[in-house]
């Protein structure tokens, strides 16, 4: 994946939150680097049309559990894998993932 100058930039929280509604999916994905991004925004980005944005949302600590459960069935396998590794999923979901993986 190509890196951009924004990968190394530090933006104030209010700027990061504005990125969440940017028309460019790279900027929406960048918004998810704010660890304190409100859950409402993370949940909205978890439903984004772009897999890259959903994948970033899947790993966000403020992703609401119901949104995470939906992402387990995402068409993009890397998104589903990202959320499957989240420590924020409900215990029952984690147990189901382990059972499917026969672990």
N, C-alpha and C positions, 0 to 999 in steps of 0.2 A: 504494500500500500504506500502510495506517495505521501510524503510528509509535506507540510506547509508551514510558512512562518508562524501561523496562528498556533501551531502545536507547542511552541515555546513561549507564547505570550501569556501574560497574566492580566486578566481583565477584572474590573470591579464587579461585585455581584449583580448590580443593577444592569450592567452591560450584558453579562452572561444571560440574564433572564430575558433580555430583549432578543437575544439570539434564538430563543425557543420558538419565536414566531417568524423567523426569517424565511424568505422563500427558498433560500439555498440550503439543501439538506446537510451540507458540510457545516454550515453555521448552526443549524439545529442540533447536530451531533455535538458540536463544541459546547453548546449550552449545558449539556449533560455532564460536563467536567466540573460544574459547580456542585460540590458535595452537599450543599444546603439548598439546592433547587427545590422549590415546594413540590410536594407530592402530586398536586393537581397538574403541574406542568410535566412532571415525569410521566404521569399516567397518560396525558395527551400525546406525548412524544412516543410512548410505547405503542401507540396506534398509528404512527406515521406510515405513509406510503412507502418510504425508503427503508430497506432492510438495515442499512448502516445506522440509521437513527434508532430504529427499534432495538438493535443490538447494543447500542450504548445505553439505552434506557433499561435494558434487561439487567445490566450490571450495576445500576444506580442504587445506592442504599435507601433512597426514599421511594422506590417503586412500591406502590401498594400491592399487597398480596394478591388480590383478585386480578390485577393487570399482569402480574407475574405468572399466574396460573394460565391465563390466556396465551401468554407468549410461549409456554411449553409446547403448544401446538403450532407455532409459527412455521410458515412455509420455508423460511430461511433457516437451515439447520444450525448455522453458527449462532443465530439469535436464540433458538431453543436451547442450545448447549450453554450459552451465556447465562440464561435465567436458571437452568437446571443446576448450575453451580452456585447459585445465590444462597447465602446463609439466611436470607430473609423470607424464604418460602415457608409456608406452614409445615409443621412436622409431618403431617399426613402426606403432603405432596412429596417431601423428601423420601419418605418410606416407599411410596409408589415408584419413584424414579429408581431407587435401589432394587426394588423387586423386579422391575422390567429389565434392569441390567444384570439381574441374577447375582447381586452382591449381598 
